């Protein structure tokens, strides 16, 4: 982000003896990114966090590609993804490149009989429907509709849901998520012009420390494979930690829109950045207030990015026949803009209630078989008058 955070009990100095009242040692773990040069935290465990008892099985979870070099604009009907009990089985990857994997999930049950770790990618989960708690070995974060959850790679976690109707957008990134540089000063603090601030962050709370031995299954995703590994101790046995690398969240409803006299470019909606794509939040806002302003977005060429829009709620002024849960893909190489009639009907409008998440990737996206199964088949022709 970066921001410093601490939970539980830690010694005064790093890399020194740390014992409980009975003289039993706590085991230190460095949890960092980008070698030893990125964000990092130091955790203290009841048991050594290295005790692998068994590797049960390994199997591929690599998505099957339907179109590897795509030029067609697509509309994917996301709510046609069928609900599935298991959290991991419910995740359907729709669009992918070497940098990221974008998809949807509709789990109906909490993840209670195993733990999960993505060893390759940081994860962004956007909660469209559902409430619950993200449980991790660094503490818990309560979530609700509209929340972004950022989960660093290597984080062991479980998703606990309150009910059975849950809809999530996910984006796995092979480079870390950060808040945009232009919002921050040289020390990393968010500045006055930023559309959100540190007060909006949801940080880990309620550190659960489990001192248990037994057989604990952790499913580890690595290089397109899922490995089921048995740990000898409960992975949530951390007594304390501090640092800058940890899961965190933020609500899209706390994103404060930047508006102007004429239509503002998409970067004003930016929420997160990586080295290979950006994430933007489109939220309810006043329209442009020049007396002759055209609120609808102008036509523009996709020269540098593939644009993915996930529609959450509201009126979606620039598109026709868009519903909740739809995903549109506007690939680089083809200009796009408002649907026919959208520009004209936007003139004179004062505000919008739209809510959407946009992911712009700097490299083209491949389309999976899962995506083609929910494609409407005709969206690319929707600009023809």
C-alpha positions as CSV (number, residue, x, y, z in Angstrom):
1,X,0.0,0.0,0.0
2,X,2.2,0.7,2.0
3,X,1.0,1.1,5.6
4,X,2.4,-0.3,8.8
5,X,0.2,-2.6,10.8
6,X,0.6,-4.9,13.9
7,X,-1.4,-7.5,15.6
8,X,-0.8,-9.7,18.6
9,X,2.4,-10.1,20.6
10,X,5.9,-9.5,19.1
11,X,9.4,-9.0,20.5
12,X,11.0,-5.6,20.6
13,X,13.6,-6.5,18.0
14,X,13.6,-8.7,14.9
15,X,15.5,-12.0,14.8
16,X,15.9,-12.4,18.6
17,X,14.7,-15.0,21.0
18,X,10.9,-14.8,21.6
19,X,9.4,-17.2,24.2
20,X,6.0,-17.6,25.9
21,X,5.6,-17.5,29.7
22,X,6.6,-21.1,30.0
23,X,9.8,-20.6,28.1
24,X,8.6,-22.2,24.8
25,X,10.1,-20.6,21.7
26,X,8.0,-18.8,19.1
27,X,9.1,-19.4,15.6
28,X,9.8,-16.4,13.4
29,X,8.8,-16.3,9.7
30,X,9.6,-13.6,7.2
31,X,6.6,-13.1,4.8
32,X,7.8,-11.0,2.0
33,X,7.5,-10.2,-1.7
34,X,9.9,-9.5,-4.6
35,X,12.7,-11.3,-2.9
36,X,13.8,-9.3,0.1
37,X,13.1,-5.9,-1.5
38,X,9.3,-5.7,-1.5
39,X,6.6,-5.4,1.1
40,X,7.2,-7.7,4.1
41,X,6.0,-8.7,7.5
42,X,7.4,-10.8,10.3
43,X,5.2,-13.5,11.8
44,X,5.6,-15.5,15.1
45,X,4.2,-19.0,15.2
46,X,3.4,-21.4,18.0
47,X,4.9,-24.2,15.9
48,X,7.4,-24.3,13.1
49,X,5.5,-23.3,9.9
50,X,7.5,-25.8,7.8
51,X,6.0,-29.1,8.9
52,X,4.7,-30.9,5.7
53,X,3.5,-34.4,6.6
54,X,2.2,-35.6,3.2
55,X,1.4,-34.5,-0.3
56,X,-1.9,-36.2,-1.1
57,X,-2.3,-35.4,-4.8
58,X,-1.6,-32.8,-7.5
59,X,-3.8,-32.0,-10.5
60,X,-4.1,-29.3,-13.2
61,X,-6.4,-26.3,-12.8
62,X,-5.1,-24.6,-15.9
63,X,-8.0,-23.0,-17.8
64,X,-8.7,-24.3,-21.3
65,X,-8.2,-21.7,-24.0
66,X,-10.9,-21.2,-26.7
67,X,-9.4,-18.1,-28.4
68,X,-5.7,-17.3,-27.9
69,X,-5.6,-14.3,-30.3
70,X,-8.9,-12.4,-29.9
71,X,-10.2,-9.4,-31.8
72,X,-13.9,-9.8,-31.0
73,X,-15.7,-7.7,-28.4
74,X,-17.5,-10.0,-26.0
75,X,-20.4,-9.8,-23.6
76,X,-20.3,-12.5,-21.0
77,X,-23.5,-13.2,-18.9
78,X,-21.8,-13.7,-15.6
79,X,-24.8,-14.7,-13.6
80,X,-25.1,-17.8,-15.8
81,X,-22.1,-19.2,-13.9
82,X,-23.8,-21.9,-11.9
83,X,-23.5,-21.8,-8.1
84,X,-21.2,-24.5,-6.7
85,X,-20.7,-25.5,-3.1
86,X,-16.9,-25.5,-3.0
87,X,-15.1,-22.1,-3.0
88,X,-12.2,-23.3,-5.3
89,X,-14.4,-25.3,-7.6
90,X,-16.8,-22.4,-8.0
91,X,-14.0,-20.2,-9.5
92,X,-14.3,-20.0,-13.3
93,X,-11.4,-18.3,-15.1
94,X,-12.8,-16.4,-18.1
95,X,-10.0,-14.2,-19.4
96,X,-6.3,-14.8,-19.0
97,X,-2.8,-13.8,-20.1
98,X,0.7,-14.3,-18.7
99,X,0.1,-11.5,-16.2
100,X,-3.3,-12.2,-14.7
101,X,-6.4,-14.4,-14.7
102,X,-9.9,-12.8,-14.5
103,X,-13.0,-14.8,-13.5
104,X,-16.1,-15.2,-11.5
105,X,-17.1,-17.4,-8.6
106,X,-20.5,-18.3,-7.0
107,X,-19.7,-20.5,-3.9
108,X,-22.6,-21.5,-1.8
109,X,-20.7,-22.9,1.3
110,X,-17.9,-21.7,3.5
111,X,-14.4,-23.1,3.1
112,X,-14.1,-25.0,6.3
113,X,-12.4,-28.4,5.6
114,X,-9.3,-27.1,4.0
115,X,-7.1,-24.0,3.7
116,X,-6.0,-22.3,0.5
117,X,-2.8,-20.6,-0.6
118,X,-2.0,-19.1,-4.0
119,X,1.8,-19.4,-4.4
120,X,1.9,-17.7,-7.8
121,X,-0.4,-14.7,-7.6
122,X,-1.8,-11.9,-5.5
123,X,-5.5,-12.1,-5.5
124,X,-8.2,-9.4,-5.7
125,X,-11.7,-10.6,-4.8
126,X,-14.5,-8.2,-5.4
127,X,-17.6,-9.1,-3.4
128,X,-20.7,-8.5,-5.6
129,X,-23.1,-10.5,-3.4
130,X,-22.7,-12.1,0.0
131,X,-21.3,-11.3,3.5
132,X,-18.8,-13.1,5.6
133,X,-15.3,-13.2,7.0
134,X,-12.0,-13.6,5.2
135,X,-9.9,-15.7,7.7
136,X,-6.1,-15.7,7.4
137,X,-3.1,-16.6,9.5
138,X,-2.6,-12.8,9.9
139,X,-6.1,-12.0,11.2
140,X,-9.7,-11.7,10.0
141,X,-11.5,-9.2,7.7
142,X,-15.3,-8.9,7.7
143,X,-16.6,-8.3,4.1
144,X,-19.9,-7.3,2.5
145,X,-21.2,-6.4,-0.9
146,X,-18.9,-3.8,-2.7
147,X,-15.7,-4.8,-0.9
148,X,-12.4,-5.3,-2.6
149,X,-10.2,-7.9,-0.8
150,X,-6.5,-7.8,-1.6
151,X,-4.8,-11.1,-0.6
152,X,-1.0,-11.3,-1.1
153,X,0.5,-14.4,-2.7
154,X,1.5,-17.0,-0.2
155,X,-1.3,-16.0,2.2
156,X,-3.1,-19.0,3.8
157,X,-6.7,-18.2,4.0
158,X,-10.4,-19.4,4.2
159,X,-13.5,-17.7,3.0
160,X,-16.4,-18.0,5.5
161,X,-19.8,-16.9,4.1
162,X,-23.0,-16.0,6.1
163,X,-25.4,-17.4,3.5
164,X,-25.5,-19.4,0.2
165,X,-26.0,-16.6,-2.3
166,X,-22.5,-15.3,-3.1
167,X,-21.1,-13.8,-6.2
168,X,-17.4,-12.8,-6.6
169,X,-15.2,-11.3,-9.3
170,X,-11.6,-12.3,-9.0
171,X,-8.4,-11.3,-10.6
172,X,-5.1,-13.2,-9.9
173,X,-2.1,-11.0,-10.5
174,X,1.5,-12.2,-11.0
175,X,2.7,-8.7,-9.8
176,X,1.7,-7.1,-6.5
177,X,-1.3,-4.8,-6.2
178,X,-0.6,-1.2,-5.1
179,X,-2.5,2.0,-4.8
180,X,-1.7,4.4,-7.7
181,X,1.6,6.3,-7.4
182,X,0.1,9.6,-8.4
183,X,-2.2,9.5,-5.3
184,X,0.8,9.3,-2.9
185,X,3.7,11.4,-1.7
186,X,7.3,10.1,-1.7
187,X,6.8,8.4,1.6
188,X,3.7,6.5,0.5
189,X,1.0,8.5,2.2
190,X,-2.2,9.1,0.2
191,X,-2.6,12.8,-0.7
192,X,-5.5,15.2,-0.6
193,X,-6.5,14.6,-4.3
194,X,-6.7,10.8,-3.8
195,X,-10.3,9.5,-4.2
196,X,-9.8,7.4,-1.0
197,X,-7.5,7.5,2.1
198,X,-6.1,5.2,4.7
199,X,-9.2,5.6,6.8
200,X,-11.1,3.6,4.2
201,X,-8.9,0.5,4.5
202,X,-10.2,-2.6,6.1
203,X,-7.2,-4.0,8.0
204,X,-6.9,-7.5,9.6
205,X,-8.4,-7.8,13.1
206,X,-9.2,-10.7,15.5
207,X,-6.0,-12.6,15.2
208,X,-7.0,-16.3,15.9
209,X,-4.2,-18.4,17.3
210,X,-4.8,-22.2,17.2
211,X,-2.3,-24.4,19.1
212,X,-3.3,-27.7,17.4
213,X,-1.5,-30.7,16.0
214,X,-3.0,-33.1,13.5
215,X,-3.7,-33.3,9.8
216,X,-4.5,-30.0,8.2
217,X,-5.1,-29.9,4.4
218,X,-3.8,-26.8,2.5
219,X,-4.5,-26.6,-1.2
220,X,-1.7,-24.7,-2.8
221,X,-2.0,-23.3,-6.3
222,X,1.4,-23.2,-8.2
223,X,2.1,-23.1,-11.9
224,X,-1.4,-24.1,-13.0
225,X,-1.5,-27.0,-10.6
226,X,-3.3,-27.5,-7.3
227,X,-1.4,-29.5,-4.7
228,X,-3.1,-30.9,-1.7
229,X,-0.6,-30.8,1.2
230,X,-1.0,-32.0,4.7
231,X,0.5,-29.8,7.5
232,X,1.2,-31.2,10.9
233,X,-0.1,-28.2,12.8
234,X,-2.9,-25.7,12.3
235,X,-1.7,-23.0,9.9
236,X,-3.5,-20.3,11.9
237,X,-1.0,-20.5,14.9
238,X,0.4,-17.0,14.6
239,X,0.6,-15.2,18.0
240,X,1.7,-11.8,16.5
241,X,3.1,-10.0,13.5
242,X,4.0,-6.6,12.2
243,X,5.0,-5.1,8.8
244,X,3.6,-4.0,5.5
245,X,2.6,-7.2,3.7
246,X,-0.8,-8.5,4.8
247,X,-4.4,-8.9,3.4
248,X,-6.6,-5.8,3.4
249,X,-9.8,-4.5,2.0
250,X,-11.7,-1.4,0.9
251,X,-15.3,-0.8,-0.2
252,X,-16.0,0.5,-3.6
253,X,-18.7,2.6,-1.9
254,X,-15.9,4.6,-0.2
255,X,-14.3,5.6,-3.5
256,X,-15.0,9.3,-4.0
257,X,-15.5,10.1,-7.7
258,X,-13.5,12.9,-9.4
259,X,-15.7,15.0,-11.7
260,X,-15.2,18.0,-14.0
261,X,-16.9,20.4,-16.4
262,X,-16.4,18.0,-19.3
263,X,-16.1,14.2,-19.4
264,X,-13.1,12.9,-17.4
265,X,-10.8,10.2,-18.8
266,X,-10.9,6.7,-17.3
267,X,-7.7,7.2,-15.1
268,X,-9.7,9.3,-12.7
269,X,-11.5,6.1,-11.7
270,X,-8.3,4.2,-11.0
271,X,-8.2,2.3,-7.7
272,X,-5.3,-0.2,-7.9
273,X,-2.3,-0.7,-10.2
274,X,0.2,-3.4,-10.9
275,X,3.1,-3.4,-13.3
276,X,0.9,-5.1,-16.0
277,X,-2.7,-3.8,-15.5
278,X,-4.9,-1.3,-13.6
279,X,-8.2,-1.6,-11.8
280,X,-10.8,1.2,-11.8
281,X,-14.0,1.8,-9.9
282,X,-17.0,3.4,-11.6
283,X,-19.3,4.7,-8.8
284,X,-22.5,6.9,-8.5
285,X,-21.4,10.5,-9.3
286,X,-22.6,13.8,-10.7
287,X,-22.1,14.2,-14.5
288,X,-20.1,16.9,-16.1
289,X,-21.4,20.4,-15.6
290,X,-20.4,22.4,-18.7
291,X,-23.7,23.6,-20.2
292,X,-22.9,21.7,-23.5
293,X,-21.2,18.7,-21.9
294,X,-21.8,15.2,-23.3
295,X,-21.8,12.9,-20.3
296,X,-21.4,9.7,-22.3
297,X,-17.8,8.6,-22.8
298,X,-16.2,9.6,-26.1
299,X,-15.2,6.9,-28.7
300,X,-11.6,5.9,-28.1
301,X,-9.1,3.4,-29.7
302,X,-7.9,0.5,-27.7
303,X,-4.2,0.8,-28.7
304,X,-2.5,-0.2,-25.4
305,X,-5.0,-2.2,-23.4
306,X,-7.7,-4.8,-23.4
307,X,-10.6,-3.4,-21.4
308,X,-12.7,-5.6,-19.1
309,X,-15.8,-4.1,-17.5
310,X,-17.8,-6.0,-14.8
311,X,-21.2,-4.5,-14.2
312,X,-22.3,-4.5,-10.6
313,X,-25.4,-2.3,-10.3
314,X,-27.1,0.9,-11.7
315,X,-28.1,2.3,-15.0
316,X,-24.9,1.8,-17.2
317,X,-25.7,4.8,-19.4
318,X,-23.1,4.1,-22.1
319,X,-24.3,0.6,-22.9
320,X,-27.6,-1.0,-24.1
321,X,-29.1,-4.1,-22.6
322,X,-26.6,-4.5,-19.8
323,X,-27.5,-6.3,-16.6
324,X,-25.9,-7.1,-13.3
325,X,-23.1,-9.6,-13.5
326,X,-22.4,-9.0,-17.2
327,X,-18.8,-8.7,-18.3
328,X,-17.7,-6.9,-21.5
329,X,-14.4,-7.3,-23.2
330,X,-13.2,-4.5,-25.6
331,X,-9.9,-5.9,-27.1
332,X,-7.1,-3.7,-28.3
333,X,-7.2,-3.1,-32.0
334,X,-10.8,-2.1,-32.3
335,X,-12.1,1.4,-31.3
336,X,-15.2,1.4,-29.0
337,X,-17.5,3.9,-27.4
338,X,-21.1,4.4,-26.4
339,X,-23.7,2.2,-27.8
340,X,-25.9,3.7,-30.5
341,X,-28.2,6.3,-28.9
342,X,-26.3,6.4,-25.6
343,X,-24.5,9.7,-26.5
344,X,-27.8,11.4,-27.4
345,X,-29.7,10.3,-24.4
346,X,-26.9,11.3,-22.0
347,X,-27.1,15.0,-23.0
348,X,-28.7,17.0,-20.2
349,X,-28.5,14.2,-17.6
350,X,-27.2,15.3,-14.2
351,X,-25.9,12.1,-12.5
352,X,-25.5,8.4,-12.8
353,X,-26.0,5.6,-10.3
354,X,-23.8,3.1,-12.1
355,X,-21.5,0.8,-10.2
356,X,-18.8,-1.2,-12.1
357,X,-15.3,-2.5,-11.9
358,X,-12.9,-2.1,-14.8
359,X,-9.6,-4.0,-15.4
360,X,-7.4,-2.7,-18.2
361,X,-4.6,-5.1,-19.1
362,X,-1.5,-4.0,-21.0
363,X,-1.2,-7.3,-22.8
364,X,-4.0,-9.0,-24.8
365,X,-6.3,-11.5,-23.0
366,X,-7.0,-15.0,-24.2
367,X,-10.6,-16.2,-23.9
368,X,-11.3,-19.5,-22.1
369,X,-13.9,-22.2,-22.9
370,X,-15.8,-21.2,-19.7
371,X,-16.1,-17.7,-21.1
372,X,-17.4,-18.9,-24.5
373,X,-20.1,-20.9,-22.7
374,X,-21.7,-17.6,-21.4
375,X,-21.0,-15.4,-24.4
376,X,-24.0,-13.7,-25.9
377,X,-22.5,-14.2,-29.4
378,X,-23.6,-10.9,-30.9
379,X,-22.2,-8.0,-28.7
380,X,-19.4,-7.2,-31.2
381,X,-22.1,-6.1,-33.7
382,X,-23.9,-3.8,-31.2
383,X,-22.4,-0.6,-32.5
384,X,-23.9,-1.1,-36.0
385,X,-26.7,1.4,-36.5
